[in-house]
Amino acid sequence: MTTLQPALTEPILHTLILGIGNAWRGDDAAGLLVARALRARKLPGVTVSEASVVDPSLLDAWQEVDRLIMVDATTSGAAPGTVHCFDLSREPLPGSLSFCSSHAFDLAALLNLAQTLNRLPPQVWVFGVEGHDFSHGQAVSATVQRGVNKCVAAILDLLDAVTD
């Protein structure tokens, strides 16, 4: 009599992508647009969420995930549309980078708080799309929209790399 053993498989790691921004403030919508483009792809093992406010309540959003990818508009002096990527397991966010959405709490401060409280997932990446015009009632600029497309491609590449 032969007994079948269950196949040993790698556990599927769950990823949360969190797009942050304000859809009514021009280039500040970059993080939201990245999230929407990735949600449309229906990626397995990936949950995509949006936030218009950054505050400590977001800490609960990522408590049961293995990977966190956050996307927001940034200002650092780089050309509009530039995509920044930081692997927080390897490097801290640079002090010269600022997240410019109309948040209740600065994203870098929230990540520092989460790290201090030991409430970050094992893998955390922060993507920023360099913005330029954050005026109320404006659409995302064409340059930043191209950056959004580059950011989507970079996140898809990252997901491919970490799941291989």
Backbone bond lengths (Angstrom), bond angles and torsions (degrees), N, CA, C in turn:
res aa  C-N    CA-C-N  psi(-1)  N-CA   C-N-CA  omega(-1)  CA-C   N-CA-C  phi
1 M - - - 1.437 - - 1.526 108.65 -
2 T 1.323 116.03 131.67 1.453 122.04 -179.03 1.520 109.03 -102.92
3 T 1.307 115.22 132.62 1.459 120.03 176.82 1.516 108.44 -105.16
4 L 1.304 115.95 127.56 1.452 119.93 178.06 1.520 109.97 -83.20
5 Q 1.299 114.91 130.24 1.458 120.72 176.44 1.524 108.44 -93.23
6 P 1.307 117.61 141.91 1.466 118.17 176.49 1.524 109.62 -64.22
7 A 1.306 115.81 142.37 1.461 120.69 179.25 1.526 109.10 -68.09
8 L 1.302 115.33 135.58 1.463 119.87 175.52 1.515 107.83 -84.38
9 T 1.282 116.20 123.58 1.454 120.42 179.50 1.514 108.88 -126.70
10 E 1.313 113.29 155.62 1.464 119.17 175.11 1.526 108.50 -68.09
11 P 1.317 118.17 139.04 1.464 118.61 176.02 1.525 109.48 -66.47
12 I 1.305 116.46 144.18 1.458 120.48 177.66 1.525 107.32 -79.94
13 L 1.311 115.28 122.94 1.453 120.06 179.27 1.526 108.76 -82.75
14 H 1.298 115.47 135.38 1.456 119.76 -179.19 1.525 109.87 -93.90
15 T 1.321 115.45 134.08 1.457 122.86 -178.11 1.517 109.82 -116.76
16 L 1.322 115.64 135.96 1.459 121.99 171.53 1.520 107.91 -111.59
17 I 1.327 115.89 125.59 1.462 121.63 171.82 1.518 106.09 -106.34
18 L 1.324 115.73 124.45 1.459 121.74 -177.50 1.523 108.67 -118.42
19 G 1.325 116.11 109.60 1.467 121.56 176.18 1.514 109.01 -92.95
20 I 1.324 115.62 130.20 1.461 121.46 -174.43 1.524 109.12 -118.84
21 G 1.323 116.15 139.57 1.456 118.10 175.36 1.510 113.00 163.76
22 N 1.316 113.92 -176.19 1.453 122.90 179.53 1.526 107.35 -126.98
23 A 1.312 116.53 114.37 1.465 121.74 -175.78 1.524 112.89 -65.86
24 W 1.317 118.25 -13.50 1.466 121.65 -175.84 1.523 112.69 -105.06
25 R 1.343 117.38 10.48 1.468 119.64 -178.54 1.523 111.63 -124.83
26 G 1.318 117.22 55.39 1.454 121.93 173.34 1.514 113.05 55.32
27 D 1.344 115.98 -123.82 1.461 122.44 -174.71 1.522 113.66 -65.60
28 D 1.332 117.43 -11.97 1.461 120.75 177.92 1.531 111.71 -64.91
29 A 1.317 117.73 -15.85 1.463 121.39 -180.00 1.531 112.44 -78.86
30 A 1.309 119.27 -0.78 1.466 121.81 -174.83 1.527 112.80 -53.41
31 G 1.315 118.42 -47.74 1.462 121.10 -178.82 1.520 112.25 -62.78
32 L 1.324 116.15 -37.70 1.464 120.47 177.97 1.522 110.75 -65.76
33 L 1.340 116.38 -41.71 1.465 120.26 -179.21 1.529 111.57 -65.96
34 V 1.324 116.65 -37.80 1.468 119.84 176.13 1.528 109.19 -62.63
35 A 1.322 116.73 -46.18 1.468 120.69 -179.64 1.521 110.76 -59.99
36 R 1.312 117.61 -44.45 1.463 120.63 -178.47 1.526 111.95 -64.44
37 A 1.330 116.72 -39.69 1.467 120.16 178.75 1.526 110.71 -65.59
38 L 1.327 117.28 -39.39 1.464 120.31 -180.00 1.529 111.26 -73.52
39 R 1.321 117.63 -36.72 1.466 120.49 177.72 1.530 110.17 -61.03
40 A 1.317 117.33 -38.89 1.464 121.59 -179.00 1.529 111.89 -62.57
41 R 1.319 117.64 -22.08 1.469 121.38 -179.58 1.525 113.10 -81.47
42 K 1.324 117.78 -12.07 1.474 122.52 178.52 1.533 111.39 48.83
43 L 1.315 115.32 59.55 1.464 121.96 -177.17 1.526 110.50 -73.80
44 P 1.335 118.05 131.96 1.468 120.05 179.85 1.525 111.42 -65.94
45 G 1.330 115.99 138.02 1.456 121.14 178.18 1.518 114.12 74.28
46 V 1.343 116.33 11.70 1.467 120.81 -176.59 1.530 109.16 -123.54
47 T 1.323 115.46 129.10 1.458 122.33 171.00 1.517 106.98 -107.66
48 V 1.315 116.46 134.19 1.462 121.04 179.44 1.521 108.10 -116.11
49 S 1.333 115.74 127.98 1.468 121.77 179.51 1.515 109.60 -129.56
50 E 1.313 114.39 163.29 1.462 121.34 176.84 1.521 108.98 -125.69
51 A 1.316 115.30 149.27 1.467 121.09 175.96 1.519 108.71 -140.21
52 S 1.302 115.70 135.75 1.462 119.41 175.90 1.523 111.18 -101.32
53 V 1.317 115.81 -10.18 1.464 121.05 179.33 1.519 108.43 -132.04
54 V 1.315 115.88 135.63 1.464 121.48 174.73 1.522 106.95 -104.16
55 D 1.317 115.32 118.58 1.457 120.31 175.52 1.525 107.91 -154.51
56 P 1.317 117.93 170.74 1.469 120.51 -175.49 1.527 115.22 -57.59
57 S 1.324 118.97 -17.61 1.467 119.50 177.92 1.530 111.57 -64.15
58 L 1.317 118.03 -20.82 1.471 120.84 177.92 1.527 112.38 -66.83
59 L 1.323 117.63 -21.62 1.463 119.91 179.63 1.529 111.16 -55.54
60 D 1.313 117.31 -34.92 1.463 120.66 179.84 1.524 112.13 -69.83
61 A 1.313 117.86 -25.66 1.470 121.65 -176.20 1.524 112.57 -63.86
62 W 1.314 116.53 -29.43 1.466 118.31 -173.98 1.527 114.07 -113.46
63 Q 1.299 118.81 18.61 1.465 120.01 -175.98 1.520 114.23 -72.20
64 E 1.288 119.42 -25.24 1.462 120.74 -177.49 1.523 112.58 -108.50
65 V 1.331 118.13 20.29 1.462 120.40 -179.05 1.524 110.31 -110.37
66 D 1.317 115.02 157.77 1.462 121.68 178.01 1.523 111.70 -92.64
67 R 1.332 114.96 -29.88 1.464 120.91 -178.48 1.520 108.95 -132.37
68 L 1.314 114.84 139.01 1.458 121.48 175.58 1.518 107.72 -125.03
69 I 1.324 115.36 128.15 1.467 121.22 174.40 1.520 105.90 -123.13
70 M 1.328 115.82 117.83 1.459 121.22 179.79 1.525 108.62 -109.54
71 V 1.332 116.04 141.31 1.465 121.40 -178.89 1.519 108.55 -132.98
72 D 1.328 115.59 131.17 1.457 120.88 -179.42 1.520 108.69 -150.12
73 A 1.315 116.08 162.46 1.461 121.33 171.71 1.525 108.72 -75.45
74 T 1.322 116.46 146.93 1.462 120.88 -178.06 1.524 110.69 -132.80
75 T 1.322 114.17 163.99 1.463 121.40 167.54 1.521 106.93 -135.11
76 S 1.328 114.92 125.03 1.457 119.60 179.71 1.520 111.71 -141.45
77 G 1.319 116.63 -3.51 1.452 120.41 -174.57 1.522 112.11 97.89
78 A 1.322 117.89 -6.47 1.467 121.17 176.45 1.526 108.95 -74.38
79 A 1.304 115.97 167.65 1.459 121.01 179.62 1.527 110.52 -64.56
80 P 1.338 117.61 140.84 1.461 119.84 176.62 1.535 110.44 -54.22
81 G 1.328 114.93 139.17 1.462 120.78 -178.39 1.514 114.04 92.02
82 T 1.335 117.90 -11.19 1.464 121.06 176.96 1.526 108.91 -61.90
83 V 1.328 116.07 137.41 1.457 121.15 178.53 1.527 109.07 -104.03
84 H 1.302 116.16 125.67 1.465 122.88 177.11 1.529 107.66 -105.16
85 C 1.325 116.99 144.12 1.463 120.84 176.03 1.518 108.87 -139.64
86 F 1.326 115.40 131.45 1.457 121.16 179.92 1.517 109.63 -130.76
87 D 1.317 116.31 125.76 1.460 123.12 173.65 1.515 105.78 -92.72
88 L 1.327 116.90 105.71 1.463 120.13 -173.46 1.520 113.41 -68.61
89 S 1.332 117.67 -11.47 1.465 118.76 174.51 1.522 110.44 -78.09
90 R 1.329 117.10 -14.57 1.470 121.36 -178.08 1.518 113.70 -113.80
91 E 1.323 116.79 -25.82 1.460 119.88 -175.06 1.518 110.51 -154.45
92 P 1.319 117.04 146.98 1.466 119.33 174.60 1.531 109.68 -80.15
93 L 1.304 116.14 165.57 1.462 119.29 173.82 1.519 108.87 -67.62
94 P 1.321 117.70 136.41 1.472 119.21 179.66 1.528 110.79 -69.82
95 G 1.304 115.53 145.24 1.453 120.94 179.56 1.516 113.17 -65.98
96 S 1.347 117.24 -21.51 1.463 120.61 -178.16 1.523 112.43 -79.58
97 L 1.328 117.10 -7.93 1.455 121.83 -178.38 1.515 109.06 -95.50
98 S 1.331 116.42 128.23 1.455 117.77 177.12 1.521 108.95 -123.94
99 F 1.317 114.50 142.22 1.450 121.47 178.26 1.512 105.96 -95.98
100 C 1.318 115.90 123.88 1.461 118.85 -165.47 1.503 115.15 -105.91
101 S 1.279 118.11 10.42 1.455 118.71 177.29 1.522 109.60 -68.05
102 S 1.311 114.52 161.90 1.472 119.07 -179.56 1.522 109.01 -83.00
103 H 1.304 115.25 71.87 1.453 120.96 -175.09 1.529 110.80 -96.01
104 A 1.306 114.37 155.99 1.457 119.79 175.63 1.519 110.68 -76.09
105 F 1.325 116.76 -21.09 1.457 123.33 -173.92 1.520 106.08 -142.65
106 D 1.300 119.41 139.32 1.455 122.20 177.97 1.531 110.12 -68.66
107 L 1.338 117.48 136.77 1.459 121.27 -177.31 1.529 111.93 -60.11
108 A 1.323 117.09 -43.38 1.464 119.71 178.70 1.534 110.63 -61.79
109 A 1.325 117.20 -40.41 1.471 120.55 178.22 1.525 110.72 -65.26
110 L 1.318 117.32 -38.82 1.464 120.44 178.43 1.523 110.67 -64.36
111 L 1.323 117.23 -42.44 1.463 120.22 178.75 1.521 111.35 -66.30
112 N 1.324 117.47 -37.91 1.467 120.63 175.81 1.529 110.81 -63.90
113 L 1.330 117.04 -41.39 1.462 121.05 177.31 1.531 110.12 -62.11
114 A 1.329 116.69 -46.21 1.467 120.66 179.95 1.520 111.18 -60.92
115 Q 1.329 116.46 -39.33 1.472 119.82 178.99 1.527 110.23 -66.80
116 T 1.315 116.98 -43.34 1.457 121.39 178.95 1.527 111.19 -60.71
117 L 1.322 116.64 -38.64 1.461 121.74 -179.39 1.527 112.61 -85.74
118 N 1.319 115.98 3.47 1.468 121.90 -177.80 1.533 110.73 56.37
119 R 1.335 115.41 46.50 1.465 121.02 -177.57 1.516 111.65 -122.77
120 L 1.333 116.36 31.34 1.466 120.34 173.57 1.517 108.92 -103.55
121 P 1.322 117.34 144.62 1.466 119.55 174.23 1.535 109.83 -63.69
122 P 1.329 117.26 166.65 1.466 120.35 -179.65 1.531 113.52 -59.26
123 Q 1.328 117.35 -33.73 1.463 121.12 -178.61 1.528 108.66 -124.09
124 V 1.342 116.22 126.47 1.463 121.18 -179.42 1.518 109.47 -137.42
125 W 1.322 115.01 127.86 1.461 121.42 173.32 1.518 108.32 -123.81
126 V 1.315 115.34 144.02 1.460 121.78 174.78 1.516 107.39 -120.93
127 F 1.322 115.62 124.99 1.457 121.87 175.05 1.519 107.98 -110.04
128 G 1.304 115.63 139.52 1.452 121.11 174.87 1.511 109.52 -127.37
129 V 1.313 116.28 138.73 1.461 121.47 173.62 1.523 105.66 -110.09
130 E 1.314 115.31 118.75 1.463 120.81 -177.45 1.519 110.43 -64.38
131 G 1.327 115.33 123.31 1.457 121.00 179.18 1.516 111.75 -103.14
132 H 1.319 114.97 175.98 1.463 120.21 179.72 1.528 111.34 -138.03
133 D 1.335 117.10 -49.80 1.462 121.01 -175.21 1.526 109.46 -113.25
134 F 1.327 116.04 112.76 1.456 122.23 -178.00 1.531 111.30 -111.62
135 S 1.323 116.05 27.36 1.460 121.44 -178.68 1.520 111.11 -68.26
136 H 1.315 115.61 144.92 1.466 121.49 177.57 1.524 109.64 -63.95
137 G 1.321 116.10 138.29 1.452 121.66 175.02 1.518 115.65 79.88
138 Q 1.330 117.61 3.33 1.460 120.51 -179.45 1.525 110.81 -93.88
139 A 1.317 116.12 153.77 1.461 121.59 174.21 1.530 108.75 -83.57
140 V 1.314 115.99 163.86 1.466 120.93 175.18 1.522 107.68 -65.07
141 S 1.312 116.71 135.31 1.464 120.58 -179.71 1.528 110.40 -68.25
142 A 1.312 116.37 156.39 1.471 121.69 -179.62 1.525 110.89 -60.91
143 T 1.314 117.27 -37.87 1.469 120.99 179.82 1.524 110.74 -64.28
144 V 1.311 116.76 -43.51 1.463 120.50 179.67 1.534 109.86 -70.66
145 Q 1.328 118.57 -34.93 1.464 120.35 176.12 1.533 110.27 -60.52
146 R 1.334 117.24 -39.53 1.476 119.72 175.51 1.531 109.64 -63.77
147 G 1.332 117.17 -37.78 1.468 120.60 175.67 1.518 111.61 -64.24
148 V 1.323 117.24 -38.29 1.463 121.70 176.40 1.530 109.25 -59.07
149 N 1.340 116.85 -45.93 1.469 120.66 179.42 1.525 111.42 -62.08
150 K 1.340 116.91 -40.01 1.474 120.86 177.28 1.528 110.74 -65.53
151 C 1.316 116.24 -38.66 1.467 120.73 179.95 1.525 110.46 -65.47
152 V 1.322 117.39 -42.86 1.466 121.14 177.11 1.523 109.37 -57.98
153 A 1.332 116.92 -46.89 1.471 120.89 179.80 1.529 110.90 -62.33
154 A 1.335 117.21 -40.55 1.467 120.64 -179.81 1.531 111.18 -65.40
155 I 1.320 117.28 -39.11 1.470 120.24 178.79 1.524 110.23 -68.50
156 L 1.322 117.36 -40.40 1.470 119.79 176.66 1.529 110.45 -61.67
157 D 1.338 117.32 -41.45 1.465 120.78 176.38 1.513 110.83 -62.07
158 L 1.331 117.26 -43.69 1.460 121.42 178.54 1.524 110.62 -60.18
159 L 1.308 116.85 -46.92 1.463 120.51 -179.89 1.533 110.95 -61.28
160 D 1.331 116.62 -39.63 1.470 119.94 176.31 1.526 110.99 -62.57
161 A 1.324 116.00 -42.12 1.467 120.75 -177.21 1.522 112.15 -67.84
162 V 1.324 117.56 -40.04 1.464 119.28 -176.53 1.514 112.91 -81.78
163 T 1.320 117.85 -12.80 1.460 119.46 178.91 1.520 111.98 -101.80
164 D 1.326 117.37 -2.75 1.491 119.95 177.11 1.494 111.41 -80.16
